[in-house]
Amino acid sequence: MAEDAPDKDERTEPASEKKLEDARKKGSVAKSQDLNSAVMLLFGFFTLLVMGGTAVEQMSAVLRRTLSEAPKMTIDHGSIGDIFSGAMTDLGMILLPMLAVFFVVGFVANVAQVGLKFSPEALAPKWGRLNPLAGIKKVMLSSHSAVELVKGIVKTIVLGIIGYTVIDDLIADAVTLVDSDIRSIARFLVAATSEVVIKVGVAYAVIAVADYFYQKFEFAKNMRMTKQEVKDEYRMNEGDPQVKGRIKTIQRQIAYKRMMTDVPTANVVVTNPTHFAVALKYETGKMSAPKVVAKGADLIALKIKEIAKAHNVPIVEDKPLARALYAAADVGDDIPEKLFQAVAQILAYIYRLKRTKKATY
C-alpha cells in the first residue's frame, strides 16, 4: 500500500553494496545518455573526417567499375539479385571499418560510465510498461520527468544559440563563394560543417558531463535506505543478532558439557593452581602427541579439578606449564612441540606414581 511505503525524508542511509548490486543486476545504474551521444557525435565526426575520404574514393571506384561493365551486363530477372547483392557487399566492406569504430566508441563510452556488466534481467520484457495509463501518469506526475523536460529545453536552447552563432558567422563567408569553383565550395562546406559540429559537440559534451554527475547524484539519492531497511538487510545477510547470540550460547553449552564429559578420560590435569586448569590425554601407540581434552579459567578451572578429583585423575600444579598450555592449544588440539618435554616429564611422573601404587597394593 502507498501509505506503507517509506517517505523519502526517512531514507537517510547510503545504499548498501548488496542493494547497489541488486539494482545493477536489474540494469539500474547511474549513467547519462547525453554523454554517450556526445562522445558518439564527436568521435563519429572525426572518424568521418579521417576515413570518409578513403570511403568516398572506394565507392567511386566501385561505381566506375560497375559503369564500365554495364554494357556487358545482361539485365534479367535472375541477374538483378546478383547485381544488388554484389553492390551491397561492396558497400558493406567499405563502410565496415567506420561502423566498427562507431561500435567500439559507443561500447567504451558505456563501459566507462557503468563498468562491464551483462544484465539479463534488464533485457527481459516488462509488460507493465505497455500500459499507456501508467506511462502517462508516470510522465505527468514524476519529478524525474519534470527535471528531464527542463534539461531538454535548456539543452536545446544552449545548443541552438551556439549553432546559430556559428552558422551566422559562416553565412557572411559563404557569399564570397559565388564565383568559386566546385572544389573551393566543397572545401568551404567541409570546413563549415567541421566548425559547427566541433563547437556544438564540445558544448554538448560539457552539458553531458554535467548531466552524468547529476545522474550519479540522483541515483545515489534514490537508492538511499531507511535505518529499518539497513537492519532488515543485515538480518537477512548475517542473521538476527539475537538468534546468532542464542546459537552461540547453545554451542558453548554443548562444548562445555562435552569437555566436562572428557575430563574423566584424561591422564592428568595441569593447574595454575587456581586460575587455569588443562586436562591432557595420551594413549601410547594411538596418539602422536598428548591432546588437550578440556581447559578453563577461574570457575571452569575449579569445575575441571572437581571432576578430576571425583574420578581420581591426577592433578599436577605447574604454573608456567599451565599458562603455556592454556594459551597455546584449544580443546581437541595436540600440544605444541615445544611443550613435549615438559608434558612428557609430568606423564612419566604420573606413570611412576601409578606403578608405585600398584606395587603397594
Secondary structure as UniProt FT lines:
FT   HELIX           2..4
FT   HELIX           8..10
FT   HELIX           17..25
FT   TURN            26..27
FT   HELIX           33..69
FT   HELIX           70..72
FT   TURN            77..78
FT   HELIX           79..114
FT   HELIX           120..123
FT   HELIX           127..130
FT   HELIX           132..141
FT   HELIX           143..174
FT   HELIX           175..177
FT   TURN            178..179
FT   HELIX           182..222
FT   HELIX           227..238
FT   HELIX           241..262
FT   HELIX           263..265
FT   STRAND          268..271
FT   STRAND          276..281
FT   TURN            284..286
FT   STRAND          291..297
FT   HELIX           299..310
FT   TURN            311..312
FT   STRAND          315..317
FT   HELIX           319..328
FT   TURN            331..332
FT   HELIX           337..339
FT   HELIX           340..360
//
